């Protein structure tokens, strides 16, 4: 006799999912059972085996996994499965039930009023995936063009584990577990944060997933579940791991190459790196299709925070033409002050 979960999601017909080690529940399309409930985490819960017994383990979802009439499970906590036990994932209920043997599909109720008669236990997941694929078909070309223009990437500095992660999807998980960007540092949670693309705005956002040690952007902590927009050359921190968010454009506006040149001059002037190291970074950046700042951060020569600060200051300086104009106005102002002071002294002498 097999054990299954009877999944009751608000507004949808019941779904039967075998309770097998490795079965996962959540909103991410790579889950075994994909849920649409917005109160459910991207990777909410999973079935595991502990001491020969099947358990449901919370994977760090924002609202936890509630054992009905029992405790609220948080990341890493689990409860043994027994017939009739119910779990709540947001507004979704998972009830443990003894299967009738054979293929669970034989006992599956119709998925919806429009169900054509197929009795696959994964019908809803399959149909939703097909609908998503069809709906995204027209948008995929646009996303590819935006991705080509922005070339977003995350430069992670974590000693020998440092690397540059190119962002290639509309939703990218960051954490120590089974995520698209995996960080091995113990200060990072299994599901720590995620980067998500907003198709309407054409921009990327960062969201903390109730991590244990927090997600930080430009020295400020992100409130769990509240996303913040990512700007080019922004300093990020996941637990104790520093990172730099890089993109070639912000929306439709390219990052001026001269701004990063000024930032490079600033870090050299501040004494963070030598002129020779800057020249080498510039040469390697051309070969690798990067910019000097991310090369310096990757090598640990400049911190992500220092580069982000220099990049911000470089933006305040403006273009070289603007600098010359400001310099001219400054010279004129100093000349007028000198004339005024001289006139006052002459007047007083008389």
Legacy VTK file of the C-alpha trace (Angstrom):
# vtk DataFile Version 3.0
C-alpha trace
ASCII
DATASET POLYDATA
POINTS 350 float
0.000 0.000 0.000
1.479 3.334 -1.057
1.184 6.678 0.697
-0.001 9.728 -1.199
-0.725 13.380 -0.502
-4.191 14.645 -1.337
-3.481 18.240 -2.354
-6.330 20.728 -1.911
-5.386 24.097 -3.347
-7.926 26.985 -3.181
-10.048 27.171 -6.318
-8.694 23.961 -7.841
-9.728 20.319 -7.812
-7.896 17.804 -5.651
-4.576 16.413 -6.781
-3.005 13.139 -5.609
0.800 13.111 -5.370
2.825 10.060 -4.270
4.707 10.667 -0.996
8.173 9.617 -2.098
11.596 10.880 -0.964
12.535 13.864 -3.098
8.963 14.979 -3.831
8.837 18.770 -3.507
6.036 21.337 -3.232
6.247 25.028 -4.145
5.636 27.692 -6.762
8.850 27.145 -8.737
8.124 25.209 -11.978
10.892 22.718 -11.136
8.982 21.396 -8.114
7.412 17.931 -8.293
4.058 19.494 -7.430
3.774 23.076 -8.659
1.382 25.200 -6.582
-0.142 28.521 -7.601
-1.022 29.639 -4.075
0.785 33.017 -3.639
1.223 32.305 0.098
3.384 29.279 -0.737
7.149 29.696 -1.069
9.164 29.098 -4.227
10.507 25.880 -2.686
8.227 25.243 0.289
8.392 21.617 1.482
9.796 18.250 0.515
9.419 14.586 1.417
12.501 13.016 2.974
13.392 9.837 4.829
14.614 9.993 8.422
15.544 6.801 10.302
13.536 4.719 7.870
10.415 6.878 8.177
8.949 9.315 5.669
8.725 12.935 6.841
7.682 16.281 5.364
10.440 18.865 5.771
10.120 22.628 5.453
12.572 24.089 2.915
12.504 27.678 4.105
9.276 28.997 2.579
8.216 32.433 3.802
5.179 31.209 5.799
6.569 27.885 6.984
4.815 24.508 6.920
2.014 24.183 9.457
1.136 20.799 10.967
-2.623 20.987 11.495
-3.315 21.149 15.240
0.440 21.106 15.712
3.618 23.193 15.383
4.734 25.499 12.610
7.742 23.969 10.870
10.559 26.244 9.816
13.533 25.568 7.551
15.016 22.122 8.237
12.282 21.069 10.679
10.122 18.061 9.797
7.175 15.950 10.899
6.613 12.209 10.354
3.892 11.222 7.891
0.909 9.238 9.144
-2.471 8.614 7.607
-4.922 11.453 8.091
-2.280 14.014 9.098
-2.771 17.376 7.432
-0.228 20.043 6.580
-0.962 23.629 5.578
1.223 25.428 3.045
-0.263 28.906 2.905
-3.872 28.265 1.981
-3.126 24.829 0.515
-3.803 21.634 2.463
-1.784 18.431 2.075
-3.501 15.398 3.619
-1.629 12.140 4.044
-3.623 9.222 2.714
-3.026 5.527 2.150
-3.109 4.835 -1.575
-5.048 1.971 -3.111
-2.016 0.392 -4.740
-0.985 0.457 -8.368
-0.931 3.714 -10.303
-2.294 6.620 -8.257
-3.637 7.979 -11.528
-6.449 5.424 -11.434
-7.940 7.061 -8.335
-7.513 10.669 -9.424
-10.644 12.795 -9.615
-11.195 15.062 -12.641
-8.941 18.095 -12.420
-11.578 20.706 -13.290
-14.987 21.166 -14.869
-13.249 21.511 -18.219
-11.243 18.301 -17.747
-11.311 16.319 -21.034
-11.255 13.032 -19.139
-7.547 12.428 -18.685
-6.875 10.896 -15.276
-3.151 11.660 -14.881
-2.336 12.681 -11.299
-0.061 15.393 -12.660
-2.603 16.785 -15.115
-2.793 20.185 -13.484
0.974 20.562 -13.353
1.318 19.518 -16.989
-1.505 21.729 -18.203
-0.200 24.712 -16.239
3.263 24.180 -17.672
1.854 24.051 -21.198
-0.243 27.156 -20.607
2.770 28.970 -19.194
4.857 27.900 -22.161
2.206 29.041 -24.617
1.658 32.344 -22.881
5.388 32.921 -22.645
6.087 32.056 -26.265
5.395 35.586 -27.474
7.280 37.114 -24.549
10.307 34.836 -24.749
11.712 36.647 -27.765
11.340 39.968 -25.979
13.015 38.614 -22.849
15.916 37.261 -24.896
16.416 40.684 -26.448
16.298 42.377 -23.054
18.709 39.793 -21.653
21.096 40.431 -24.529
20.978 44.172 -23.899
21.278 44.049 -20.099
23.676 41.065 -19.814
22.918 40.794 -16.071
25.344 38.900 -13.843
26.200 38.460 -10.196
29.848 38.748 -9.181
30.268 36.730 -5.988
33.382 37.099 -3.859
33.814 34.232 -1.393
37.527 33.443 -1.375
38.402 30.434 -3.558
34.703 29.956 -4.379
34.443 33.374 -6.067
32.918 33.452 -9.535
30.715 35.380 -11.935
27.200 33.996 -12.416
25.465 35.034 -15.633
21.712 35.498 -15.149
19.850 33.520 -17.811
16.293 33.130 -16.501
13.356 35.196 -15.321
13.658 33.766 -11.797
16.966 32.758 -10.222
17.268 31.281 -6.744
20.281 32.044 -4.536
21.214 29.813 -1.623
23.156 26.892 -0.223
20.662 24.289 -1.429
19.352 23.275 -4.837
19.304 26.753 -6.381
20.430 28.256 -9.677
23.194 30.205 -7.915
24.661 28.032 -5.189
26.722 29.628 -2.425
28.592 27.195 -0.169
29.168 29.641 2.696
27.546 28.463 5.963
26.102 31.928 6.612
23.851 31.468 3.556
20.466 29.749 3.949
19.380 26.848 1.735
16.898 29.161 0.018
18.298 32.591 0.791
17.080 35.006 -1.877
15.943 35.208 -5.461
16.356 37.474 -8.434
13.184 37.920 -10.475
12.534 39.687 -13.772
9.498 41.974 -14.055
8.280 41.662 -17.632
6.147 44.794 -17.474
8.969 47.004 -16.260
11.741 45.156 -18.077
13.903 45.179 -14.956
15.289 42.788 -12.339
14.406 42.769 -8.639
15.895 41.108 -5.546
13.841 39.471 -2.789
14.896 37.924 0.520
13.297 34.522 1.245
13.287 34.769 5.044
16.964 33.909 5.230
18.540 33.330 8.634
21.290 35.954 8.255
19.603 38.417 5.931
20.001 39.832 2.439
21.494 43.319 2.166
21.562 45.909 -0.590
23.802 48.980 -0.292
24.151 48.445 3.471
20.399 48.122 4.047
18.629 44.876 4.976
15.810 43.693 2.722
12.523 42.941 4.447
11.525 39.326 3.693
9.060 39.073 0.831
9.511 42.697 -0.286
11.439 43.058 -3.503
13.824 45.880 -4.372
14.967 46.937 -7.807
18.506 46.089 -8.874
20.642 48.849 -10.382
23.946 48.434 -12.243
26.995 47.937 -10.015
25.077 47.593 -6.750
26.695 46.089 -3.654
24.786 43.076 -2.273
25.399 40.775 0.653
23.943 37.328 1.337
24.730 36.448 4.945
28.491 37.061 5.023
29.030 36.734 1.263
29.631 39.956 -0.687
28.462 40.307 -4.255
28.165 42.892 -7.007
25.118 43.082 -9.280
26.238 44.074 -12.765
24.335 44.893 -15.939
25.246 46.802 -19.075
22.006 48.796 -19.042
19.278 49.890 -16.692
16.011 49.648 -18.551
16.657 51.270 -21.930
19.587 53.356 -20.697
23.084 51.894 -21.245
25.678 52.438 -18.543
28.176 54.957 -20.019
31.620 53.308 -20.358
33.235 56.555 -19.184
31.385 56.265 -15.862
33.149 52.985 -15.127
36.442 54.516 -16.246
35.945 57.292 -13.715
35.076 54.690 -11.067
38.316 52.878 -11.894
40.253 56.115 -11.440
38.525 56.714 -8.115
39.424 53.300 -6.615
43.011 53.858 -7.740
43.047 57.362 -6.262
41.583 56.026 -2.996
44.507 53.616 -2.784
42.429 50.442 -3.052
44.467 49.244 -6.038
47.530 50.337 -7.977
47.491 51.889 -11.427
49.170 48.758 -12.782
46.436 46.523 -11.354
43.843 48.793 -12.938
45.560 48.535 -16.331
45.651 44.732 -16.088
41.985 44.626 -15.106
41.105 46.809 -18.094
43.007 44.525 -20.479
41.452 41.341 -19.029
37.992 42.914 -19.080
38.237 43.494 -22.829
39.221 39.864 -23.419
36.486 38.467 -21.159
33.721 40.841 -22.216
33.388 42.238 -18.692
34.212 45.589 -17.119
37.275 46.310 -14.934
35.293 46.626 -11.713
33.937 43.086 -11.764
37.417 41.745 -12.552
38.864 43.580 -9.541
36.051 42.374 -7.266
36.380 38.783 -8.500
40.106 38.833 -7.704
39.551 40.303 -4.262
41.567 43.427 -5.068
38.581 45.704 -4.492
35.546 44.946 -2.328
32.098 44.977 -3.898
31.171 47.809 -1.538
34.180 49.920 -2.548
33.487 49.495 -6.255
29.777 50.242 -5.844
30.654 53.413 -3.919
33.132 54.505 -6.602
30.581 53.806 -9.322
27.990 55.904 -7.520
30.425 58.791 -7.045
31.433 58.543 -10.692
27.804 59.029 -11.671
27.583 62.169 -9.556
30.620 63.622 -11.282
28.928 63.549 -14.669
30.556 63.434 -18.080
33.968 64.910 -18.887
32.307 67.820 -20.690
30.195 68.503 -17.606
33.308 68.408 -15.419
35.029 70.990 -17.624
31.970 73.230 -17.510
31.815 72.969 -13.709
35.523 73.681 -13.495
35.061 76.790 -15.624
32.248 78.030 -13.407
34.391 77.401 -10.331
37.278 79.433 -11.769
34.884 82.248 -12.645
33.367 82.180 -9.133
36.808 82.326 -7.527
37.764 85.240 -9.795
34.619 87.178 -8.823
35.268 86.523 -5.132
38.840 87.790 -5.527
37.587 90.961 -7.293
35.030 91.558 -4.557
37.584 91.117 -1.763
40.063 93.426 -3.531
37.373 96.067 -4.001
36.455 95.944 -0.306
40.083 96.333 0.743
40.591 99.271 -1.619
37.382 100.875 -0.378
38.459 100.516 3.246
41.907 101.933 2.412
40.303 105.056 1.056
LINES 1 351
350 0 1 2 3 4 5 6 7 8 9 10 11 12 13 14 15 16 17 18 19 20 21 22 23 24 25 26 27 28 29 30 31 32 33 34 35 36 37 38 39 40 41 42 43 44 45 46 47 48 49 50 51 52 53 54 55 56 57 58 59 60 61 62 63 64 65 66 67 68 69 70 71 72 73 74 75 76 77 78 79 80 81 82 83 84 85 86 87 88 89 90 91 92 93 94 95 96 97 98 99 100 101 102 103 104 105 106 107 108 109 110 111 112 113 114 115 116 117 118 119 120 121 122 123 124 125 126 127 128 129 130 131 132 133 134 135 136 137 138 139 140 141 142 143 144 145 146 147 148 149 150 151 152 153 154 155 156 157 158 159 160 161 162 163 164 165 166 167 168 169 170 171 172 173 174 175 176 177 178 179 180 181 182 183 184 185 186 187 188 189 190 191 192 193 194 195 196 197 198 199 200 201 202 203 204 205 206 207 208 209 210 211 212 213 214 215 216 217 218 219 220 221 222 223 224 225 226 227 228 229 230 231 232 233 234 235 236 237 238 239 240 241 242 243 244 245 246 247 248 249 250 251 252 253 254 255 256 257 258 259 260 261 262 263 264 265 266 267 268 269 270 271 272 273 274 275 276 277 278 279 280 281 282 283 284 285 286 287 288 289 290 291 292 293 294 295 296 297 298 299 300 301 302 303 304 305 306 307 308 309 310 311 312 313 314 315 316 317 318 319 320 321 322 323 324 325 326 327 328 329 330 331 332 333 334 335 336 337 338 339 340 341 342 343 344 345 346 347 348 349
